[in-house]
Amino acid sequence: MEFNMVEVFKTNIRYKRQAKLLLCRLSEQFPLLQINFDLEDCDKILRVEGENICQEEIAELVADNGYQCEVLA
């Protein structure tokens, strides 16, 4: 039986174009993770699912691209 971690991040990404670009960069860096955005949510959610998710690396990559990203508790 396989158990995947799920991490949810709050972002300031507002537009689909921004999310699509960032999704490409995240997928290149973390090819084994399932990654998606929910821009309809008030927290502009970035959801990451998979094994061995490094919150800091994901948040850093998002920040390096000019956006805010923090783990949603």
Secondary structure by P-SEA (a helix, b strand, c coil): cbbbbbbbbbbccccaaaaaaaaaaaaaacccccccccccccccbbbbbcccccaaaaaaaaaaabbbbbbcc
